[in-house]
Amino acid sequence: MDTTEITEGTTTVAVPVPPEGVNFPPSQAPVFYNPHMELNRDISIAATSAFAKRLAALRQISLSDITYVDTMAASGIRGLRIAREVGVSTTLNDWSQDAYDLIGRNIKRNDLSESATASCKNANVLLHEEHFNIVDLDPFGTPAPYLDAATRSAVHLLEVTATDTAPLCGAHLNSGIRKYAAVPLNNEYHSEMGVRILLGKVARELAKHDKAMIPLLSHATRHYVRAYLQIKRGAKHADKTLKKMGFISHCPICGHREITFGIAVPISDRCSLCENSTFIAGPLWLGQLHEIEFCEEVLEEIKKRSLNTAEKAKKIVTACSHELDIPTFYDQHLICKDLGLSASTMDEFIGKIENKGFEVSRTHFSGTSFKTNANISQIKRIFSSTQ
């Protein structure tokens, strides 16, 4: 296997060179390495460090006493960075012998033998065998087949990535229903739909093990969804978490949407504003996506580290920290198109809503997305009257 050295953060590792003529993703390479996920990894370093420091302070232990597992490590780049740049005790697992051998070489290259261990097992087997303070689940595609084992294994934090955004966001409807046992909708806020469908699936998997979750940071970036979920143990906590599950009723005619909490609830199939038929998505997560204090801690970690994607990472986490805790965003361009009006700047747009006494914020999902407690009729009335 041909390799080349790359540096992310302060860690230099050998990664495979894709076979000549193979376009990315290098599916024919013996060990997978995705350079386009460096932003994901940079935020992971900052978020894992922020949480590990919280945990160490709470339990009055050193960082090296905290256990972390990279369940599908491939080249090992993420886990190696966690071991070197965060300082927790790291297990790097991959069931590929080639990956296992490369991880071993990279551990020696970085002199991490005391803090990093290579493992060659099926991810589900490892997670059912052992418990880790922090479990990082980042498969190529859907995490669904591994969530039962991951939620069982994670003691304090579950970090999970999903790259199958088409099923999550409703573009591949039946696939999404099969994998996540929920109905997604492919509409203007499909990216947030994907985050909430994923979190809803994780919440239900945790509940099977009498565990609950507190989302600390969740973001949809390019072709993936990533979430950092604090774990709380106990049936009572699990019951409270499930109360944050529910459904979204969306009217494709006027754009109005309503949320209903609960797993088995009566939901009208008619829009409360225009009486047209609605589409219903769920069950999905209707609770918080971010914790502001944690986002601020992650930002501090980003600022003090040498990260190639620092500016992009700061932009995403800052936007997350400022988002209103309200399910579903609106898209400025879609509303203006509906009204036959030209789009103003986002600052102007948001200012008009604020001036009418409503809460409003931008979001990390797109440059033209915003959240507000005003409904669609109120939003349209504001803009129609100010033109």
N, C-alpha and C positions, 0 to 999 in steps of 0.2 A: 504494500500500500504506500503510494507516494504521499508525502506530507509537506506542508509548508508552515512556517511559524507566523502567528498573528498575535497582536497585543490588544487586549481590551482592558480598560481600567489600568491597573498596575500589574496585570497578569499576562504572561506570554506562554502560549501553548502551541503544540503541534496539532494541526487540523488536516484532514484529508484533502487532497487535490482531486476535484472531480475528473473523471475520465475525459479525454479530449473529445470535443464535439457534443458533449452532453450539456443541454441547457438547464439552467437552474429551475426547479430544485434538483439537486444531483441524486436522483433516485437510484442511479446505478453505482454510486460511490459506496464503498464498504462500510463507511461510518458517516452518519449525517451531520453536517454543520451548516447552519443557516446564518450568513452574515447580516441578513436583513432583520434579524431579531436582536441585534445589539441593543437597540433602544429598550426592548422588553427586558433584556438582562441588566442593563444599567439601572432601570427603575427597580428591578428585583433586588439588586445589591443594596440600594438605598433603603427600600422598604424592609428587607430582611434585617438589615443592621438596626433600623429604628425599632423594630419589634423585639429583636434580641436584646437590645439595651433595656427596653421596658421590662422584659421577662427577667433578665439578670438582676435588675434593681428590685423587682418585686420579690423574687425568691432569694435574694442576697447570695447569688452564686456568680461565678466568672462566666464569661462568654464561652470559654472552652468546655464548660459543663453542659451547654445546650446542644442538642442533637438535631441535625438537619439531614434530610435525604433528597437527593436529586434522583427521582425514580427512573427516569429515562435519559441518562446523561449523555449518550452518544459520544462526542469527542471529549465531553467532560468540562467544557468551557464554563458553564454556569456554576456547577458545583465547585470547581477549582477556584473560581473567583470568590465564591462564598467563603471557602476555607481560608483563602489568602487575604481577602479584603475585609471580611467581616470577623473572622476568627472563631467561628463556632465549629464544633466537631461534625465533620461532613462525611456522609456515605454517598458515593457516586455509583449508581447502579445502571447496568444495561445488560440485556440478555444476549447481545451479540458478542461473540468471543473476540472479534476484531476490535470492537469498541472497548471492551474490558482491557485488552492488551494496550491500546492507545492511552486509556485513562491511567493505567499503571505507569506508563512512560512519562506522562504529564505530571503525575504526582511526584515522581522522582526529580523531574526537571525543575520543579518549583520548590523542592525540599519541603514537601508537605506530608511526609510519612507519619508524623505524629498527630496531624489534625485531619487527614483525609484518608478514607479507605475505599478501595474499589470492590465492587460486588458484581457478580454475573448471574442474575436470577430473573425470572419472570417478575414483572413489577407487582402483580397481584400477590404472588407467593411471598415476596419480601414484606409487603405491607401487612399481610395477614400474620406473618411471623413476628414482626417487631413493631414497637411503638416509637415514634420520633416526636420531639417537641415541635418541629416544623417539617411538614411534608410539602414538597414542591412537585406538582403533577403537570408536566408540560409535554403531552404527546404530539405526534404529527397527526392532526385530525381531532376527533372527538375524545374527550376524557371520560365519556359515559361508562365504558366497560371497566374503568378503574376506580370509579367514585365510591363504590361500596367499601373496597379495601382501603382507599385513601382516607375516607371519613372515619373508619375504624382505627387506623393507625395514628392519625394526627392528634396530638395531645393539646397543643396550644395554638397552632396556626396552620391553616391550609392555604397554600398558594396554588392556583389552578389556571391553566391556559386552555382555551378552545380555539382551534383554527378552522373549524367547520362552520363558518359564519353563514353559509347558505341555508343549511338546515335550521340553525339557531334563529335566523332572521326571517324565516318563512319563504325564502326563494325556492327551497326544496322542502315543501310542506310535509309530505309523508315521511321523509327521512327525519325531519325534526320531531315529528310526533313519535316515531319509533324510538329514537335515541333518548329523548328527554321527557316522554310521557306528558307532553303539553302541546297546545296548539299555538304556534307563533303567527304573527301577521306581518306581511311584507308591505309596509307603508313608509311614510316619511320618517318615522322614528324607529325604523327597523334595527338600527345599531343598538339603541337602548333596549329594544325588545330582546335582542340576543343576550345582553347582559342579564336581564331579569329572568329569562327562561333558564339560563345556566344557573343562576343563583337559586332559583326555585327548585331545580333538580338537586343541587347540593344540599339545600335545607332539608329536603325530604330524605335524602340518604343519611344525613347526620341524625335525623330524628329516629331512624331505625336503631341507632346505637345510643339513644338517650343523650344526644348532644345537640347543642344549639350553635348558632353563628352570629357574629357581629361583623358585617362588612366594613373593613377599614379603608379600603381603596379598591375601586373597580373601574376599569376603563376599556373602551372599545377603540382600538387603534389599527388602522389599515385593515388587515385581513384576520385579525384575532381579537378575542376577548380575554382579559386577564383580571383576576380577582384575588385579594388578600383577605382572608376570613379568619377572624379570631374565634377560637373554639371555647365554648362553655359546656361543662358537663352537668348532667342531671335531667331527669324526665320533666321537671317543672320548667326548666329553661327551654327544653325542646318544645314543649307545648306552647310557650309564649312565642317562639320562633314561628311555628306553624300558623299562628294567628296573623302573621304578616304576609301570608300567602293569599292569593286571590286572582281576580280576573280583570281584564280591561275590555270594556265595550267601546268599539270605535265605529263612528258613522262615516262611511266613505263619501257621503254627499256633502254634508256641511263641515266635516272635520272635527266634530265634537267627540270627546272621549270621557268616559266615566270609569271609576275603579270600584270594585266590590270586593271586600275582604271575606275570606272563607274558602273552604275546599268544596263544599256541596251547598250552593246557595241559589236562590231563584234570581234570574237575571232577565230583564225585559229584552226582547229582540228588536225593540223600536227605540229610536233616538229620542231623548227627552226634549230636544230642541226643535227638530224638524219632522219627527215621526217616521222617518225612513228606516228601512231595515239596517241593522248594525251587524258587524262582525265581532266575534268574541274571542279573545286570546287568553290562554291560561291552562291550568293553574301556573302562576308565576310569582316571583318575589315582588312585593309592593313596598318593602321597607327601605331603609337607607342604603345608599350605594357607597357612601364615604363617611369617614369620621374626620372632622375638620382638624382636630388636634393631631391625629396621626399624619394627615397630609402635611401639616406644618413640620412635623418631625422628619418626614421623608424629604421635604424640601431642604432642610438644614443638612441632611446627609448628602444630598446631591451637590449642594453648594461647596462643601468642603472636600469633595472627591475629584479625582482626575478621571472624567468620563467623556468619551468621544461625542456622546449625544446629550450632553448636559443641558443645552438650551432647549432642545425638544422635550426632554424629560421634565424640566422645570415648567414649561408651558402646559403640559398635560396635567401634572399634579396640581399646579396652581388653579387651573380651570376647574378641576374636580373639587378642590377645596371651596370654591366660590359658588358651586351649583346649588340651587334651591333643592331641598329634600322633597321633591314632588315627582311622582311617576309621569313619564312621557314629556318630551319636548315638542315645541312647534318649530316649523321652518319658515323663516321670514320670506324667502323667495316664493314659496308655495302660496302663502297668504296674499302677498302682493299680486301674484299672477291671478289668483282667484278674484281679487278686487279690481283687476285691470289697472293697477297703479305701478309706478316705477319704485324700485327698492331704494330706500335711503341707506345711510350708513347704519351699522348695527348700534352704535352709540345713540344716534338720533332715535332709532326705532325703540330701543329699550327706554330711553328717556321719556318718550310719549306715554308709555305704559306706566312708568313710575309716577309721572305727573298726575295720573288719574287715581293714585292711591293704591295701586296693586304692587305686590311683590314680583320681582322679575330678576333673572340672572342669565348670563350666557352659559354655555355648556362646553364640555370638551369634545362632544360628539362631532361637531362641524362648525365652521366659521359663521354659518347663518342660522344656527339653532339657539333657542332660548327656552327657559322655563318660566312659568308665571302661574299665579293662582287665579288669573282672569280666565274665563272660558272663551271659546272661539268666537262666540257672538260679540262678547265685550271687546275682544281684541280687534275684530273687524270694524266695530262701531267707532273705536278710538281712531283708527287710521282713516276711515271714510270721512270722519268729521274734521280731520286736521289737514286734509289735502286742499 
